[in-house]
Amino acid sequence: MRSFGGDFAKIGYNLYNVKKAVYSIGVIVLLIILGGLIYLSLPRIVEVTPADSAANVAGSTSIRVRFSRQMDAASVTSRLDISPLQTGQISWENNTLIFTPLRPWPSGTLVQVRLASGARAFHFPQFTLLHDKQWSFTIGSPKLLYLYPIEGPASLYVLDLLTGKKQNITRTLGEVLDFSVSPNGATIVIAIRTEKGSAIYLIPGIDGKPSLLRTFENGQVTSPILSPSQNYLAYALTDLNKPQPDTHIWLLNVKDGFNVAPVQLPDSGGPVQYPLWSSGDILAYYDRASQTYRFYDPQTKTEIAKVACQTGEKGSWSTDGQSFVFAEILMPTDNAIPTSHLLRYTLNSHKIVDLSQANNTEDASPQYSPDGKYLVFGRKFLDPLQWTPGRQIWIMDVTTLKSKPLLQEAQFNHYDFAWSPAGDQLAYMRFNQGNPISTPEIWVIQSDGNQDRQWISGGYSPQWIP
């Protein structure tokens, strides 16, 4: 006869085992859920840009590190190491750290980045990165931007000197009036002609998507240029509504937002031209009515200096932002013909030094090299024995003031000089003075005077982008 007590005991034992199993499964599930939550709460690096082992990267490229969570900024930056060491600015966009170099990395540089473990999340739970992250990328060769064609509505092109490939990067925007490259090479600023006037666009690099910054109805914009800090944008604007249009320099305080009203800078009634930024965000521009270069500090909103200049040609800032070099007409005392010399004006002391140190020259178009050690300029001798139809390319040691010819082609005028970011190449315009119907050309020469080569016929305004 079956024992009901034994059956109940077995049933109770089985129920106990079931409860125990359910409890164990519940604990396991709970541990899995907790483990998943902890895993999801652990900060991780989701993406780095440029990617590891990327090649031919633009020298102005920002380093971006995207995290899975918002991070404590100080704990990240204190563990970030970039080699070779480069000065730059660190900013954040949500969970992404952005390092923007103030100066482009030189061509061929292997950039190595390491973020050590231990950086912590900003919010609770403040878990930390468990592993180091290392990656590297290689900087490619700089490219040349230029406008083409010179005889009609122009577009902005980019030229790869290694492959010879040319690319129109403003095909969809229309006629380009003018352009500039930001000092760090990260942004191209473009003035475009529109049906009702003109507009300014910003392009983040040669492959970036253009974004409209501002439109100008019945106004023509030229010389748009960002300050090194990228806090300010200066441009020349001609009001086409007036019977006798004058051009004035306007300043937009970008750090306060693109929708703020621009400010017209002091002048003598126009026309005004050639806005140029120093490395310290001081703006120089030429006032043709008063024949002076004017210097404006946007931080204090005051004009800080003026210097007389009759030529009205574009000058050049020294790399430290302390002095400004420009060409000026000098009248000799012996009734000889006037000359044009390069003068260096020091902003703080207001001291002027004659750099040309020659009485029979016509010097123009100075441009400081990126390291600030040299000036390239165009020179024409005025005495009959050395006279040439066009200005030749000369280079000056800024410390010793000793000059030497870099290239001499008597029939050609050389102008519009542009140093490559590393200072090893020089782009320039060349025009045959003996043939008025010839087409201007863009050439590139090594800074030692070798490997001179024509690249573009009918193009103009060459500028480098890293």
C-alpha positions in Angstrom: 0.0 0.0 0.0 1.5 3.4 -1.1 2.5 5.8 1.6 0.9 9.2 1.1 3.4 10.7 3.5 6.3 9.7 1.3 4.6 11.1 -1.8 4.0 14.4 -0.2 7.6 14.4 0.9 8.8 13.9 -2.6 6.4 16.5 -3.9 7.7 19.0 -1.3 11.2 18.1 -2.1 10.6 18.7 -5.9 8.9 22.0 -5.2 11.9 23.0 -3.1 14.2 22.1 -6.0 12.0 24.0 -8.4 12.0 27.0 -6.2 15.7 26.7 -5.8 16.2 26.5 -9.6 13.8 29.4 -10.2 15.7 31.4 -7.6 19.0 30.5 -9.2 17.8 31.4 -12.6 16.4 34.7 -11.3 19.8 35.4 -9.7 21.6 34.6 -12.9 19.1 36.8 -14.9 19.5 39.6 -12.4 23.3 39.2 -12.6 23.1 39.3 -16.4 20.9 42.4 -16.3 23.2 44.1 -13.7 26.2 43.1 -15.8 24.6 44.5 -18.9 23.8 47.7 -17.1 27.3 48.0 -15.8 28.7 47.2 -19.2 26.5 49.9 -20.8 27.5 52.3 -18.1 31.2 51.8 -18.7 32.6 54.6 -20.8 34.0 53.4 -24.1 35.6 55.0 -27.1 33.1 54.5 -29.9 35.1 56.2 -32.8 38.3 58.0 -33.5 39.0 60.4 -36.4 41.2 60.2 -38.4 41.0 56.4 -38.2 44.0 54.3 -37.3 46.6 54.0 -40.0 44.8 56.6 -42.2 47.1 58.1 -44.9 47.3 61.3 -46.8 45.4 63.2 -44.1 45.1 67.0 -44.4 47.5 68.8 -42.1 44.7 70.9 -40.6 42.5 67.9 -39.7 41.1 67.9 -36.2 41.5 64.8 -33.9 38.1 63.6 -32.7 37.4 61.0 -30.0 33.7 60.0 -29.6 32.8 58.3 -26.3 29.7 56.3 -25.4 29.0 58.6 -22.4 29.5 62.2 -21.5 33.0 62.4 -19.9 34.7 64.4 -17.3 36.8 66.8 -19.5 39.7 67.2 -17.2 40.2 63.5 -16.7 40.3 62.9 -20.4 42.6 65.8 -21.4 45.1 65.0 -18.6 45.5 61.5 -20.1 45.6 62.5 -23.8 49.1 62.5 -25.4 49.6 63.7 -29.0 53.0 63.3 -30.7 54.6 65.3 -32.2 53.5 67.9 -29.7 51.3 70.5 -31.4 49.7 73.6 -29.9 45.9 73.6 -30.4 42.5 74.0 -29.0 40.4 71.4 -27.2 36.6 71.6 -27.4 33.6 69.3 -26.9 30.5 68.5 -28.9 28.3 66.3 -26.7 30.3 63.2 -26.1 33.1 64.0 -28.6 36.4 65.5 -27.8 37.9 67.7 -30.6 41.5 68.7 -30.8 42.1 71.4 -33.5 45.8 72.2 -34.3 46.5 75.9 -34.4 49.1 75.2 -37.2 48.9 72.4 -39.7 51.1 69.4 -39.2 53.9 69.3 -41.8 53.6 67.0 -44.8 54.7 63.4 -44.1 54.4 63.6 -40.3 53.3 60.5 -38.5 50.9 61.7 -35.8 50.6 59.3 -32.9 47.7 59.6 -30.3 47.4 57.8 -27.0 44.6 58.1 -24.5 45.5 56.3 -21.2 42.9 54.4 -19.2 41.3 55.9 -16.1 39.3 58.8 -17.7 36.0 58.8 -15.9 32.4 59.5 -16.9 30.8 62.8 -15.9 27.6 61.5 -14.4 26.9 58.7 -11.9 27.9 56.0 -12.1 31.4 57.5 -12.7 33.0 54.4 -14.1 36.4 54.8 -15.9 37.9 53.7 -19.2 39.4 50.3 -18.6 41.9 50.2 -21.4 44.4 52.5 -23.2 43.6 53.5 -26.7 46.4 54.2 -29.3 46.2 55.0 -33.0 48.2 56.9 -35.6 47.8 58.6 -39.0 50.0 60.2 -41.6 49.8 63.7 -43.0 49.7 64.0 -46.7 51.1 66.7 -49.0 49.5 70.2 -49.1 47.3 71.1 -52.0 47.0 74.3 -54.0 43.8 76.2 -54.3 43.2 78.7 -57.1 40.5 80.5 -59.1 39.9 79.7 -62.8 39.4 81.0 -65.4 40.8 84.5 -65.2 38.9 85.8 -68.3 35.4 84.7 -67.1 33.2 83.7 -64.2 35.6 81.8 -61.9 35.3 78.6 -59.8 37.5 77.5 -57.0 39.8 74.6 -57.9 42.1 72.4 -55.9 45.3 70.9 -57.4 47.1 67.9 -56.0 50.7 68.5 -57.0 51.6 64.8 -56.5 49.1 63.5 -59.0 48.3 66.6 -61.0 44.6 66.0 -60.4 42.4 69.1 -60.5 39.0 69.4 -58.9 36.3 72.1 -59.0 35.0 72.4 -55.5 32.4 75.2 -56.0 30.6 73.8 -59.1 27.2 74.0 -57.4 27.7 77.5 -55.8 28.2 79.7 -58.8 30.8 82.4 -59.6 33.5 82.8 -57.0 34.4 86.5 -56.3 37.2 85.8 -53.8 38.3 83.3 -51.2 40.7 82.7 -48.3 41.9 79.8 -46.2 41.7 80.0 -42.4 45.2 80.2 -40.7 44.9 76.6 -39.5 43.7 75.4 -42.9 40.5 73.9 -41.6 38.0 76.3 -43.2 37.7 77.8 -46.7 35.8 81.1 -46.8 34.3 81.9 -50.2 32.5 85.0 -51.6 29.9 84.0 -54.2 28.1 86.2 -56.7 24.3 85.8 -56.5 21.4 87.1 -58.5 20.7 89.9 -56.0 24.3 90.6 -54.8 26.7 88.2 -53.1 27.1 85.7 -50.3 29.7 84.3 -48.0 30.0 80.5 -47.6 32.2 78.4 -45.3 33.6 75.0 -46.4 35.2 72.7 -43.8 38.1 71.5 -46.0 38.2 70.6 -49.7 35.8 67.7 -49.2 33.4 69.5 -46.9 29.8 70.6 -47.5 29.4 74.4 -48.1 27.3 76.2 -45.5 25.8 79.7 -46.1 27.0 82.3 -43.6 25.5 85.5 -44.8 23.9 87.1 -47.9 24.3 90.7 -49.1 21.6 92.1 -51.3 22.9 94.7 -53.7 26.3 94.3 -52.2 29.5 92.7 -53.5 31.8 91.0 -51.1 35.6 90.5 -51.5 38.5 89.5 -49.3 36.6 87.5 -46.7 39.1 86.4 -44.1 38.8 84.6 -40.7 41.1 85.6 -37.8 43.5 83.0 -36.4 41.3 82.5 -33.3 38.3 82.2 -35.7 36.5 84.6 -33.4 36.2 87.3 -36.1 35.5 87.5 -39.8 36.5 90.5 -41.8 35.4 91.3 -45.4 35.3 94.2 -47.9 31.8 95.1 -49.0 30.8 97.4 -51.9 27.3 98.9 -51.7 26.0 98.6 -55.3 22.9 100.8 -54.5 25.0 104.0 -54.4 25.6 106.0 -57.6 29.3 106.0 -56.8 29.8 102.8 -54.8 32.5 102.8 -52.1 34.0 99.8 -50.5 34.3 99.5 -46.7 35.7 96.9 -44.3 33.2 95.1 -42.1 33.8 93.0 -39.0 31.6 90.1 -37.9 32.1 88.8 -34.3 31.7 85.1 -35.0 32.2 84.1 -31.4 28.9 85.8 -30.5 27.1 83.9 -33.3 26.7 84.4 -37.0 23.4 86.2 -36.7 24.9 89.3 -34.9 25.1 92.5 -36.8 28.5 93.2 -38.5 30.3 96.5 -37.7 31.8 98.9 -40.2 35.4 99.7 -39.3 36.8 103.3 -39.3 37.9 104.8 -42.7 38.0 108.1 -44.5 35.0 107.4 -46.8 36.4 104.6 -48.9 37.4 102.8 -50.8 39.1 100.5 -48.3 40.7 97.1 -49.1 43.1 94.3 -48.1 42.0 93.2 -44.6 44.8 91.1 -43.1 44.9 89.5 -39.7 47.9 89.2 -37.5 48.5 86.1 -35.4 47.3 88.1 -32.4 43.9 89.0 -34.0 44.8 92.5 -35.0 43.3 93.6 -38.3 45.3 95.7 -40.8 43.5 97.2 -43.8 44.3 99.9 -46.4 42.4 103.2 -46.5 42.9 104.5 -50.0 41.3 107.9 -49.4 43.8 108.8 -46.6 46.6 106.7 -48.0 47.2 104.9 -44.7 47.2 101.4 -43.3 44.9 101.3 -40.3 45.2 98.8 -37.5 42.2 97.7 -35.5 41.8 95.7 -32.3 38.4 93.9 -32.3 38.8 92.9 -28.6 38.9 96.5 -27.4 36.9 97.8 -30.4 39.5 100.5 -31.1 41.8 101.7 -33.8 45.3 101.3 -32.3 47.6 102.7 -35.0 48.0 104.2 -38.5 50.9 104.3 -40.9 51.2 106.2 -44.2 51.5 104.3 -47.4 51.2 105.6 -51.0 51.4 102.4 -53.0 48.2 100.8 -51.6 49.6 97.3 -52.2 48.9 94.4 -49.9 51.3 94.0 -47.0 52.4 91.0 -44.8 52.3 90.4 -41.1 55.3 88.9 -39.3 54.5 85.5 -37.8 54.7 86.9 -34.2 52.2 89.6 -35.1 54.4 92.4 -33.9 55.3 94.0 -37.2 53.8 94.7 -40.6 55.8 94.9 -43.9 54.6 96.9 -46.9 55.9 98.6 -50.1 56.2 102.3 -50.0 57.2 105.0 -52.6 60.3 106.9 -51.5 61.3 110.2 -53.1 65.1 110.6 -53.4 66.7 114.0 -52.6 69.0 114.0 -55.6 66.1 114.4 -58.2 66.4 110.8 -59.2 63.4 108.8 -60.1 61.2 107.6 -57.2 61.8 104.1 -55.8 59.7 101.6 -54.0 61.1 100.0 -50.8 59.9 97.5 -48.3 59.3 99.1 -44.9 58.8 97.3 -41.6 56.4 98.9 -39.2 56.6 97.7 -35.6 53.2 98.1 -34.0 54.2 98.7 -30.3 57.1 101.1 -30.9 55.7 102.7 -34.2 59.3 102.3 -35.5 59.8 102.0 -39.3 62.8 100.3 -40.8 63.8 100.3 -44.5 64.4 96.6 -45.4 65.3 97.1 -49.0 68.6 98.9 -48.3 69.1 99.9 -52.0 68.4 103.1 -53.8 67.7 101.9 -57.3 65.0 99.2 -56.7 61.3 98.8 -57.1 60.3 96.3 -54.4 56.8 95.0 -53.9 54.5 92.1 -52.9 56.3 91.0 -49.6 55.3 87.7 -48.0 56.7 86.3 -44.8 57.7 82.6 -44.7 55.7 80.4 -42.3 58.7 80.3 -39.8 59.1 84.1 -40.0 62.8 83.9 -41.1 62.4 85.0 -44.7 60.6 87.5 -46.9 59.9 86.7 -50.5 59.2 89.7 -52.7 59.3 91.0 -56.3 62.2 93.3 -57.3 62.9 95.4 -60.4 66.1 97.4 -60.7 65.7 100.9 -62.0 69.1 101.6 -63.3 69.6 100.9 -67.1 72.3 98.2 -66.6 70.1 96.0 -64.3 66.6 97.0 -65.4 64.2 94.2 -66.4 60.6 94.5 -67.9 59.2 92.5 -65.0 59.8 92.1 -61.3 61.9 89.1 -60.4 61.6 86.8 -57.3 63.9 87.7 -54.5 64.3 86.4 -51.0 65.5 88.2 -47.8 66.9 86.9 -44.5 64.8 88.9 -42.0 67.6 88.9 -39.4 70.5 90.0 -41.6 68.4 91.8 -44.2 70.6 90.2 -46.9 68.7 89.5 -50.1 69.4 87.3 -53.1 67.5 86.4 -56.3 65.5 83.2 -56.2 64.5 83.3 -59.9 65.3 85.7 -62.7 63.4 85.7 -66.0 63.7 89.3 -67.3 60.6 89.3 -69.6 58.3 88.0 -66.9 56.6 89.8 -64.0 56.3 87.7 -60.9 53.7 88.4 -58.2 51.0 87.0 -55.8 53.4 84.9 -53.8 52.1 82.1 -51.5 54.3 80.0 -49.2 53.5 76.3 -48.7 52.6 75.5 -45.0 56.0 73.9 -44.5 57.8 76.8 -46.2 59.6 74.5 -48.7 57.6 75.6 -51.8 56.5 78.9 -53.2 53.5 79.4 -55.6 53.3 82.5 -57.6 51.8 84.2 -60.7 53.8 84.9 -63.8 53.0 87.1 -66.8 54.9 87.8 -69.9 55.5 91.6 -70.1 56.7 91.3 -73.7 53.4 89.8 -74.8 50.3 91.8 -73.6 47.9 89.2 -74.9 49.6 86.3 -73.1 47.8 84.4 -70.3 48.9 84.7 -66.7 50.2 81.4 -65.2 50.5 79.8 -61.8 54.0 78.3 -61.1 55.5 76.5 -58.1 59.2 76.6 -57.2 61.2 75.1 -54.3 62.3 77.6 -51.7 65.9 77.0 -52.7 65.1 78.1 -56.3 65.0 74.6 -57.9 62.3 72.6 -59.7 60.4 75.6 -61.1 57.3 74.3 -62.9 54.2 75.7 -64.5 50.9 74.2 -63.2 48.0 76.3 -64.4 47.5 78.6 -67.4 44.7 81.1 -67.0 44.3 80.6 -63.2 45.0 83.1 -60.5 45.0 83.8 -56.7 47.0 80.7 -55.6 46.7 79.7 -51.9 47.8 76.6 -50.1 45.6 74.3 -48.0 47.3 71.7 -45.7 
